[in-house]
Amino acid sequence: MIHILTATISSLCLLIAAVWTTTVVAAETEDIIKYRQGVMKSVGGHMAAAAQIVRGKVDYADDLVYHAESIARTMQTVESLFPKDTDFGETRALDAIWSQADKFKQVSDEARAATSAFRDTVKANDKAAFTAKFKTVADSCKACHKDFREKKEQ
């Protein structure tokens, strides 16, 4: 009797785990997409704020290190934001991210290098250098968006 009860409970647990795992995977994929979008929007926010400082439009120079560091840290893991099977639903990520993975990695590596160089020149307080490096960061963002992000509908 105990063996039958144990086997029944074990089977029931396996069934619950299978159903729960399937539900979690689907929800997790949608959550990953939302997380990715939030992270990328934060990069855009830091870029917009840094642009205002670099161009001398606002006097928040003390905040530039924070923005540069935030951008560089985020770009260190940008590829992890695009795992397999997160190319559906409410996303502007193009299939090229996955179908041209080597090119996406190359563009990501270039963005990582650009954001790190920008951060380093900001920390060194080298205004001429960080102004030039900021343009390099902006260009690396544009290059990635050109090939790997769907254009917004106007």
C-alpha distance (Angstrom), angle and dihedral (degrees) to the residues before:
residue distance angle dihedral
M1 . . .
I2 3.81 . .
H3 3.81 90.7 .
I4 3.81 91.7 52.2
L5 3.81 90.9 48.2
T6 3.81 91.6 47.4
A7 3.82 91.6 48.3
T8 3.82 91.2 48.5
I9 3.81 92.6 49.2
S10 3.80 91.2 46.4
S11 3.80 91.7 50.3
L12 3.78 91.3 47.7
C13 3.81 90.9 50.0
L14 3.80 91.2 50.8
L15 3.80 91.2 49.7
I16 3.81 92.1 49.5
A17 3.81 90.7 47.0
A18 3.82 91.7 50.7
V19 3.81 93.4 49.8
W20 3.82 92.4 43.5
T21 3.82 92.6 48.2
T22 3.80 92.3 51.7
T23 3.80 91.1 49.9
V24 3.80 92.5 45.5
V25 3.82 93.0 50.0
A26 3.82 92.1 53.2
A27 3.79 92.3 45.4
E28 3.79 91.2 43.1
T29 3.83 91.9 55.0
E30 3.81 91.7 52.0
D31 3.80 89.6 45.3
I32 3.81 90.6 51.1
I33 3.81 89.8 53.4
K34 3.81 91.2 49.8
Y35 3.80 90.9 46.3
R36 3.83 91.1 49.3
Q37 3.79 91.0 50.1
G38 3.79 91.2 49.7
V39 3.79 92.3 49.5
M40 3.80 93.0 47.7
K41 3.81 90.7 48.0
S42 3.79 88.6 52.6
V43 3.81 89.6 53.5
G44 3.80 88.2 51.2
G45 3.79 90.0 50.5
H46 3.80 92.3 50.3
M47 3.80 90.2 46.5
A48 3.81 91.8 50.8
A49 3.80 92.0 48.5
A50 3.81 92.6 45.2
A51 3.81 90.5 49.3
Q52 3.80 90.9 56.3
I53 3.81 90.7 50.9
V54 3.83 96.0 43.1
R55 3.81 91.2 49.5
G56 3.81 90.8 49.7
K57 3.80 92.9 -118.7
V58 3.81 93.3 128.8
D59 3.78 133.3 26.3
Y60 3.79 101.2 -125.5
A61 3.81 97.5 113.0
D62 3.80 90.8 142.1
D63 3.81 88.5 63.8
L64 3.80 95.1 54.7
V65 3.80 93.9 86.1
Y66 3.81 89.2 54.4
H67 3.82 92.5 51.1
A68 3.82 93.9 43.7
E69 3.81 91.7 48.0
S70 3.81 92.3 47.7
I71 3.80 92.4 51.1
A72 3.81 93.1 46.6
R73 3.81 93.5 47.3
T74 3.79 92.4 49.8
M75 3.78 92.7 49.2
Q76 3.81 90.4 54.7
T77 3.80 89.1 74.1
V78 3.80 102.8 26.1
E79 3.80 94.5 121.6
S80 3.80 91.1 56.7
L81 3.81 88.3 62.6
F82 3.81 89.6 69.0
P83 3.81 107.0 57.4
K84 3.78 120.6 167.6
D85 3.82 115.1 -76.2
T86 3.82 96.2 27.3
D87 3.79 94.2 104.7
F88 3.79 98.6 98.2
G89 3.78 138.9 73.7
E90 3.79 124.0 28.4
T91 3.79 98.3 -2.5
R92 3.78 136.5 115.8
A93 3.79 91.8 -155.8
L94 3.80 107.7 123.6
D95 3.79 123.7 -135.0
A96 3.82 87.1 -116.1
I97 3.81 88.3 80.5
W98 3.79 88.3 70.1
S99 3.81 101.4 26.0
Q100 3.82 92.1 49.5
A101 3.79 96.9 35.3
D102 3.81 94.2 151.8
K103 3.79 91.9 54.2
F104 3.81 90.9 45.7
K105 3.81 89.6 51.7
Q106 3.82 90.7 49.6
V107 3.81 92.2 50.8
S108 3.81 89.9 45.2
D109 3.81 90.7 50.4
E110 3.81 89.9 51.1
A111 3.80 91.1 49.7
R112 3.81 90.4 48.5
A113 3.80 91.2 51.8
A114 3.81 92.1 46.1
T115 3.80 94.9 49.2
S116 3.80 92.3 46.1
A117 3.81 91.3 50.3
F118 3.81 90.4 48.4
R119 3.80 91.4 50.1
D120 3.80 91.5 48.4
T121 3.82 94.1 50.8
V122 3.80 90.8 47.0
K123 3.81 90.3 51.7
A124 3.82 88.7 49.4
N125 3.82 88.0 51.4
D126 3.82 90.9 -129.4
K127 3.80 100.3 153.5
A128 3.81 97.3 -174.4
A129 3.80 91.3 48.9
F130 3.81 96.5 44.3
T131 3.79 91.3 48.0
A132 3.82 89.6 55.7
K133 3.81 92.3 42.2
F134 3.80 90.9 51.0
K135 3.81 89.0 58.3
T136 3.81 88.7 51.2
V137 3.81 89.9 52.7
A138 3.81 91.6 49.2
D139 3.81 90.1 49.0
S140 3.82 91.2 50.5
C141 3.81 89.9 52.0
K142 3.80 90.8 50.2
A143 3.82 92.0 48.3
C144 3.79 92.0 53.9
H145 3.79 93.9 44.2
K146 3.81 91.1 48.9
D147 3.80 93.8 59.0
F148 3.79 104.2 24.3
R149 3.81 109.7 31.7
E150 3.77 127.7 68.0
K151 3.79 113.4 -120.7
K152 3.79 116.8 -108.9
E153 3.75 115.1 -105.4
Q154 3.77 109.9 -114.8
